Amino acid sequence: MSIVPAPVEAQTPVPDDPALIERLYRNLRLTRLVEDEVARVYPTDVIKSPVHLSIGQEFVSVGVCDALEPSDHVSITYRGHAAYLAKGGDLNAMIAEMYGKKTGCAQGRGGSMHLVDMAAGVIGASAVVGTSIPVATGFALAAKRKATGTANSGVVACFIGDGATEEGCFAESLNFAALHRLPILFVCENNGYAIHEPLAKRWATDRLCERVATYGIPATRIEDGDVFTVRDAAAAAVRAMRAGHGPAFLEVMCYRWREHVGPSEDFNQGYRPASDMAPWAARDEVARLAALLPPDRVAALEAEIAATVAAAFAFAETSPFPLSEDLYDHVYA
């Protein structure tokens, strides 16, 4: 029996909006190409930190972030490359950070699991499961307090995995956000596994949205793997937040194609069968959106994105490592 259900038939029609399709495709393809290159170079040891790839799950972050404004914030997990890039995070700084270089977004201190770009609205990621949830809730509280009259200080999209919903701070933050009607969109990327442990061994029921709804929070489960469905649901939730209606929750079913941590596949490890991935690979949004665009436009975008990615890796390769005296920077005690 499959642990992760196959995507259902899409309920959202393809929009008659070539600019939107191209924008979403560009972000999907950028993330895929970046992570494919990370997987390629990782065995050479030039990347100095563990990597958690979002290949196969990119459509969640791309769909949600397309509904956000530059003044909004996102809180990401250690599997956060897609959300970082979709929100406009600096690609050069991201790759340099993974290489442990001084020009990285955390000056080489954090690596892949601690990406940050406050100029783009990317709150610093944490490698500890669930710890970003109360931080994102605090950002939403600050946004609400900064809002005056009809002015809006932005919303927060908090990305989490299904494993993070088992942490105590999840329930506490849901309650606090609902109580104070905070402008925060909780986005659960449910890929069916917390590391190697399937949902069936962790949850008495799979009715996560039902549990969230008990806090009075609108909760929606998306099962079709469709980036347009995700974008529409996120846009509706964000509009309601900007009108003062408080938090919302999206549970988006997805599937990671690579191992929990690292660049390889792991179907030989005995905890999940390769057959689970087949329907999700057939539904790959990168390929589907490419087919919705004119071939010559796809070729032009491919060349542009490939050049951008190559330049980012070259930037990381040629950037300097931090100096030993840099260890004393940002030390307060």
Backbone hydrogen bonds, N-H to C=O, Kabsch-Sander energy under -0.5 kcal/mol:
donor,donor_aa,acceptor,acceptor_aa,energy
8,V,223,E,-1.4
17,D,15,P,-1.8
21,I,17,D,-2.3
22,E,18,P,-2.5
23,R,19,A,-2.3
24,L,20,L,-2.6
25,Y,21,I,-2.6
26,R,22,E,-2.8
27,N,23,R,-1.8
28,L,24,L,-2.5
29,R,25,Y,-3.3
30,L,26,R,-2.4
31,T,27,N,-2.0
32,R,28,L,-2.3
33,L,29,R,-2.7
34,V,30,L,-2.5
35,E,31,T,-2.6
36,D,32,R,-2.4
37,E,33,L,-2.0
38,V,34,V,-2.4
39,A,35,E,-2.5
40,R,36,D,-1.8
41,V,37,E,-2.5
42,Y,38,V,-1.9
44,T,41,V,-1.9
45,D,42,Y,-1.9
46,V,41,V,-0.7
48,K,46,V,-0.5
48,K,98,M,-2.4
53,L,51,V,-0.6
57,Q,54,S,-2.7
58,E,54,S,-0.6
60,V,57,Q,-1.8
61,S,57,Q,-0.7
62,V,58,E,-2.4
63,G,59,F,-2.0
64,V,60,V,-2.3
65,C,61,S,-2.8
66,D,62,V,-1.4
67,A,64,V,-1.7
68,L,65,C,-1.5
72,D,69,E,-1.8
73,H,155,V,-2.5
74,V,121,G,-2.8
75,S,157,A,-2.7
76,I,74,V,-0.5
76,I,123,I,-0.7
80,G,78,Y,-0.6
84,Y,80,G,-2.5
85,L,81,H,-2.3
86,A,82,A,-2.8
87,K,83,A,-1.9
88,G,85,L,-1.4
89,G,84,Y,-2.9
94,M,90,D,-1.7
95,I,91,L,-2.5
96,A,92,N,-2.5
97,E,93,A,-1.7
98,M,94,M,-1.8
99,Y,95,I,-1.6
100,G,97,E,-1.3
101,K,96,A,-2.8
102,K,320,P,-2.8
104,G,101,K,-1.8
105,C,93,A,-1.7
107,Q,104,G,-2.0
109,R,106,A,-1.7
113,M,110,G,-0.5
114,H,111,G,-1.6
115,L,112,S,-0.6
117,D,122,V,-2.0
120,A,117,D,-1.1
121,G,118,M,-0.8
122,V,117,D,-2.7
123,I,74,V,-2.8
123,I,121,G,-0.8
125,A,115,L,-2.2
126,S,76,I,-0.6
129,V,127,A,-0.5
131,T,128,V,-1.7
133,I,130,G,-1.6
135,V,131,T,-0.7
136,A,132,S,-2.6
137,T,133,I,-2.0
138,G,134,P,-2.0
139,F,135,V,-2.0
140,A,136,A,-2.1
141,L,137,T,-2.0
142,A,138,G,-2.3
143,A,139,F,-2.4
144,K,140,A,-2.2
145,R,141,L,-2.2
146,K,142,A,-1.9
147,A,143,A,-1.2
151,A,148,T,-2.5
156,V,183,P,-2.2
157,A,73,H,-2.4
158,C,156,V,-0.6
158,C,185,L,-2.7
159,F,75,S,-2.8
159,F,157,A,-0.7
160,I,187,V,-2.8
162,D,189,E,-0.8
164,A,161,G,-0.7
165,T,161,G,-0.6
165,T,162,D,-0.8
166,E,163,G,-1.5
167,E,164,A,-1.6
170,F,167,E,-1.5
171,A,167,E,-0.8
172,E,168,G,-1.9
173,S,169,C,-2.3
174,L,170,F,-2.4
175,N,171,A,-2.3
176,F,172,E,-2.3
177,A,173,S,-2.9
178,A,174,L,-2.5
179,L,175,N,-2.6
180,H,176,F,-2.2
181,R,178,A,-0.7
182,L,177,A,-2.3
184,I,182,L,-1.9
185,L,156,V,-3.2
186,F,184,I,-0.7
186,F,248,A,-2.5
187,V,158,C,-3.1
187,V,185,L,-0.5
188,C,186,F,-0.6
188,C,250,L,-3.3
189,E,160,I,-3.1
189,E,187,V,-0.7
190,N,188,C,-1.3
190,N,252,V,-1.8
191,N,189,E,-1.1
194,A,197,E,-2.3
195,I,193,Y,-0.7
196,H,194,A,-1.0
197,E,194,A,-2.1
199,L,192,G,-1.5
201,K,198,P,-1.4
202,R,199,L,-2.2
203,W,199,L,-3.0
208,L,206,D,-1.8
211,R,207,R,-1.6
212,V,208,L,-2.4
213,A,209,C,-2.5
214,T,210,E,-0.7
214,T,211,R,-0.8
215,Y,212,V,-2.0
216,G,213,A,-2.2
217,I,212,V,-0.8
220,T,249,F,-2.3
222,I,220,T,-0.5
222,I,251,E,-3.2
223,E,221,R,-0.5
227,V,225,G,-0.5
230,V,226,D,-2.1
231,R,227,V,-2.4
232,D,228,F,-2.6
233,A,229,T,-2.3
234,A,230,V,-2.6
235,A,231,R,-2.8
236,A,232,D,-2.2
237,A,233,A,-2.1
238,V,234,A,-2.7
239,R,235,A,-2.3
240,A,236,A,-1.8
241,M,237,A,-2.0
242,R,238,V,-2.5
243,A,239,R,-1.1
244,G,241,M,-2.0
245,H,240,A,-2.4
248,A,184,I,-1.7
249,F,218,P,-2.4
250,L,186,F,-2.9
251,E,220,T,-3.0
252,V,188,C,-2.9
252,V,250,L,-0.6
253,M,222,I,-2.8
253,M,251,E,-0.6
254,C,190,N,-2.2
257,W,55,I,-2.4
259,E,264,S,-3.1
262,G,51,V,-2.8
269,Q,266,D,-1.8
270,G,267,F,-0.6
276,D,273,P,-1.4
277,M,274,A,-1.0
278,A,274,A,-0.9
280,W,277,M,-0.5
281,A,277,M,-2.7
282,A,278,A,-2.1
283,R,279,P,-0.8
284,D,281,A,-1.4
288,R,284,D,-2.1
289,L,285,E,-2.5
290,A,286,V,-1.6
291,A,287,A,-1.7
292,L,289,L,-0.9
293,L,290,A,-1.2
297,R,294,P,-0.7
298,V,294,P,-2.2
299,A,295,P,-2.3
300,A,296,D,-1.9
301,L,297,R,-2.6
302,E,298,V,-2.8
303,A,299,A,-2.1
304,E,300,A,-2.2
305,I,301,L,-3.1
306,A,302,E,-2.6
307,A,303,A,-2.0
308,T,304,E,-2.0
309,V,305,I,-2.6
310,A,306,A,-2.5
311,A,307,A,-2.2
312,A,308,T,-1.8
313,F,309,V,-2.2
314,A,310,A,-2.2
315,F,311,A,-2.4
316,A,312,A,-2.1
317,E,313,F,-2.4
318,T,314,A,-2.1
319,S,315,F,-1.0
326,D,323,L,-1.4
327,L,324,S,-1.5
328,Y,325,E,-1.6
329,D,326,D,-1.7
331,V,328,Y,-1.0
332,Y,330,H,-0.6
